[in-house]
Amino acid sequence: MRFEVMTLFPELIEYITGTSIIGRAQVSGAVSITAHNIRDYSADKHRRVDDTPYGGGMGMLMAAPPIAACHDAVTASLPQEASRRTIYMSPQGATLNQKTAVRLAGYDALIILCGHYEGVDERIIEGLVDEEISIGDYVVTGGEMPACILIDAVARNVPGVLSAEECYERESFSSGLLEYPQYTRPPVFRGSEVPEVLLCGDHAEIERFRRQKALERTRKKRPDLIL
């Protein structure tokens, strides 16, 4: 799967996605992540990409021409038959959740636009963007961090990124419940013991215990998930 990120700070995207599981997934070829510098598509000799908004107002707005030129170049680089989706990271978008991440993992390519300043010219949203996605009801300084969160959430649902199918199925939200509590060595830590059932070797009993704890944890922390 390909992630094509349109940004003013490609080095930030490359740094974050080049490490850990997502970094290894790129090395293995399970995913491809490319950061495109929107400034490279500016016709201005100073590589300017922003301007003052019509009608006045605070701040600067990312102009339409460089973004559109970048988008044209990205789409031209994709195979004609590839299924793709253009996403704008925006606090006005639908909040990212696991269902959305799984859905987006079904595309061959995601083109992700990272905004800055006061946002982007509305004609980009109307003409090029398929959907807007938010990572929560708050505002950050740019779209790069939200884009990296989206990439991570989507990529881990792509075959070959995680080591086992069970990783997709048992984690929080994938099963509809929060994940059960887990423990590792030592068996006793500062007076707190690992639940005895996890040491018994009875897999059916362990599975019942984990299911029960997942339900208890979900009722306590996120009752909205089981209403």
Secondary structure, 3 states (H helix, E strand, C coil): CEEEEEECCHHHHHHHHCCHHHHHHHHHCCCEEEEEEHHHHCCCCCCCCEECCCCCCCCCEECHHHHHHHHHHHHHHCCCCCCEEEEEEEEEEEECCHHHHHHHCCCCEEEEEECCCCCECHHHHHHCCCEEEECCCCCCCCCHHHHHHHHHHHHCCCCCCCCCHHHHHHCCCCCCCCCCCCCCCCCEECCEECCHHHHCCCHHHHHHHHHHHHHHHHHHHCHHHCC
